[in-house]
Amino acid sequence: MIRACEKCGRGWMMSASRSHSNIKTKKRQFVNLLTKRVGGVRMRICANCLKALAKSS
């Protein structure tokens, strides 16, 4: 299952984790996905899209 929003398509991003000695290690930051029923259909949408839907309704 893909970790991406089904509405806007936003997925994970690459970032850097820094240790005490400032050594950089690559890590993935995932989107805040929530499973909600939108219009009778169950979707995995990100928190930003959910917030926008709440404002428009």
C-alpha positions, -999 to +999 in steps of 0.1 A: +000+000+000+014+034-010+019+059+017+004+088-002-027+109-001-054+096-025-068+132-030-037+153-036-011+127-042+013+140-016+038+114-004+069+110+017+098+134+016+135+129+022+152+147+051+183+144+072+188+132+107+217+147+125+237+131+153+256+148+181+287+148+160+267+164+131+269+133+109+240+134+084+219+102+079+191+102+053+156+094+066+120+095+052+093+118+066+059+104+060+027+123+055+000+123+083-025+100+066-059+093+080-085+068+069-118+087+065-151+082+047-156+110+021-188+110+001-195+074+010-160+062-001-132+052+023-101+072+015-066+076+029-062+114+029-037+137+045-045+159+075-042+190+053-068+178+028-091+168+057-087+203+072-095+219+038-126+196+034-138+207+069-134+244+060-153+241+027-182+221+042 
